[in-house]
Amino acid sequence: AGATLQPQYNGSYPASTGTDAASFAKTKFDFVVVGGGTAGLVFAYRLSENPKVSVGVIEAGQYRPDDPLIGTPTAGNLLGNADIGTLLGNPTYDWMFQSVPQTALNGLVIDYPRGKVVGGSSAINSMIWQRASDVDYDNWNTVFQNGPGWSAQGLEPYFKRVESWTEPELLFPGQQRDPALANEHGTNGPISVSYDTFLTDIEVPSVAAANSIGIPTNSNPDGGNETFIALTARSVDPKTGLRSYAGNAYYQTAIGRPNLKLLSQAVVSKINFSKSGKSGIVATGVNYIVGGKTYTVNVEKEVILAAGSLKTPQILELSGVGNKTILSNLGIDVVLDFPQIGENLQDHPVTLLDFKVKDDVLTLDRLNYNQTYSFEQQVLYNTSASGAMSYTEAVVGPLPLQKTVDSSTFDAMFSNLTATLATQQQTPIQKVQYAALESMVKSGAVGWFELTVVPSGGVASTAANGSNYLTSVAIELHPFGRGYVHINSTDPTVQPVIDPKFLEIPWDAEVLVHGSQWVRKWMQSEPIAGLLEGEITPSLNVQSDEEWDAYVRTAVRTTNHPLGTTAMASRALGGVVDPNLKVYGLANVRVVDAGIIPMTIGVAIQSTIYAMAEKAADLVKSTYGI
Ligand SMILES: Cc1cc2nc3c(=O)[nH]c(=O)nc-3n(C[C@H](O)[C@H](O)[C@H](O)COP(=O)(O)OP(=O)(O)OC[C@H]3O[C@@H](n4cnc5c(N)ncnc54)[C@H](O)[C@@H]3O)c2cc1C
């Protein structure tokens, strides 16, 4: 039994997208973009708007237009446990990286899904579309010294440029129809941004329960203040019900341009450099592997690295740009000693709580065990792009820490934090980050931990057939932990070593402990409490702070927002790219992906990445007057 979606797309994919490995190598490109993912495709689309500019994109994954697993919102991601296939953990779509065993999590290994398909992670993500509070972007200007172009105000036109926004039909308890919300959004951009038109039985009572314990509804979370509970936007086209992502919204609409070529199923292994000219270290082209054979494509102007925060550092290191000790140990010739590359890895750690929901309460689990319902919903989706198959997570709530812990707990946590940080050796960038974080958390005006609720089970524990569940989630938005990603092999197909160092700073564990406790309290509040049979995971056996701490350390996962590994910051702070996204010390290499974000922001990161890539395209266009 299960939904009737076809498990795999059976159509024939173009073997390539109008090019092949050998002819791509012979083409003259002004820009070679490494990675046809979220940011890379935005950049390629914008640069190739000018027919005189030639752009070549190299992507490791396949081109899968019209794939229902990618397109159908509920299909590949939320219902990953159903018999309709899954995007995550499926090598056709996912690099399926894993972290090293986490020291503070008793050796737990964290799964790191990353999109490996045209569209990158935007093809496999959960489609939540959020904008952070102004302070998070203003920090890029002030704290990281990138200038006013990188601030909330400087980025605003780019957020709008990305979007075709449709206002919400449904409203949550406490939500007003705020005209200011429309002013925050664009109406002519490639990505369709909309809101759920279908809810299960648990979202509205969850929001009402949060309201009843002092968390108001935010009617305009995109207006510079992300905090409190809100109906979140999502990257779904309301007319077709399909995921709107870099693959279909950007690349597919530009596929006919003769000056844009995308080579799929090709893995970039290194950038080639020349040091002989007077311009310093100049990228001359890149090497890529197709079918075991290495090809070289030359570049006229620039190499744009857009392989994502976990792969761009690997490509730089394989090319001789990185920490000289790591490179020399692997026998790689050092082109540029750059120890900050791959450092400063940050992410949003998360813990989950599963609750059993009463039998007559609708959750998405019904799609899994009730064939009549799932057939009905499939027909509804196919005919009107609506219903359960069109669902994405709707409830988000970045809460200031002070809303979830009392002032004496906050003070105790804060003094422990200060004591921990005092014992640490900090890099220049950490020093300014920690000072900014301390002042942000003390202000009580920034989201520190985010709640969300998923109307299905099997997320934290295995769902029994025929039963209904909800999973509520506590996400830490501004952790102090800093990890790294580095190579330990010269083989470009071997995944780099990923160590997010989750919860090594005790404060980060305390935030998740108190966040999880708050989530339990939320679920024990009416009206959501009346719909629940009880807590399954971790169960009411877990009560004391120590028991919660032990649970959290077995249950941490990533929210899939790794960033910061090629941080945009001044050179004095140890930044890797400058405000034009150029790698310091290299004449013509830029990074345009999540790696440039210097510090975690208080929301999911995709809309920020799209906006950043739009801005990057403008910067490059103005550099060359194109
Ligand atoms: C499972 C999941 C759920 C998420 N949910 C959300 C959400 O709901 N909301 C939100 O805002 N964000 C979400 N995110 C985060 C967001 O989608 C990503 O942060 C964002 O898409 C990353 O964009 P990017 O351009 O940095 O990298 P990517 O989009 O990952 O692009 C990198 C591309 O480079 C390619 N590549 C890498 N190495 C090579 C190589 N050597 N040669 C050739 N090609 C290469 C990859 O295959 C990929 O296509 C989620 C992410 C994941 C993985």
The ligand as an ORCA input file, in Angstrom:
! r2SCAN-3c Opt
* xyz 0 1
  C      17.901     17.771      2.480
  C      17.998     19.255      2.485
  C      16.924     20.012      2.933
  C      17.021     21.407      2.955
  N      15.913     22.143      3.257
  C      15.947     23.491      3.112
  C      14.761     24.262      3.244
  O      13.666     23.746      3.444
  N      14.877     25.615      3.125
  C      16.068     26.225      2.878
  O      16.100     27.452      2.837
  N      17.196     25.508      2.728
  C      17.146     24.165      2.799
  N      18.272     23.423      2.572
  C      19.525     24.139      2.305
  C      19.663     24.672      0.881
  O      18.924     23.918     -0.025
  C      21.145     24.642      0.512
  O      21.872     25.313      1.505
  C      21.424     25.314     -0.823
  O      20.614     24.748     -1.817
  C      22.891     25.186     -1.160
  O      23.164     25.880     -2.345
  P      24.639     25.893     -2.954
  O      24.538     26.612     -4.241
  O      25.579     26.371     -1.935
  O      25.011     24.353     -3.197
  P      24.226     23.222     -3.996
  O      22.867     23.654     -4.379
  O      24.344     21.975     -3.208
  O      25.043     23.100     -5.355
  C      26.304     22.529     -5.489
  C      26.341     21.787     -6.813
  O      27.668     21.495     -7.161
  C      27.745     20.181     -7.664
  N      29.118     19.717     -7.449
  C      29.743     19.551     -6.262
  N      31.010     19.135     -6.466
  C      31.185     19.042     -7.804
  C      32.279     18.661     -8.613
  N      33.453     18.305     -8.109
  N      32.100     18.660     -9.953
  C      30.915     19.028    -10.502
  N      29.837     19.396     -9.771
  C      29.977     19.399     -8.442
  C      26.707     19.434     -6.869
  O      26.325     18.229     -7.478
  C      25.602     20.455     -6.772
  O      24.705     20.376     -7.845
  C      18.229     22.037      2.549
  C      19.298     21.275      2.096
  C      19.188     19.899      2.033
  C      20.347     19.102      1.514
*
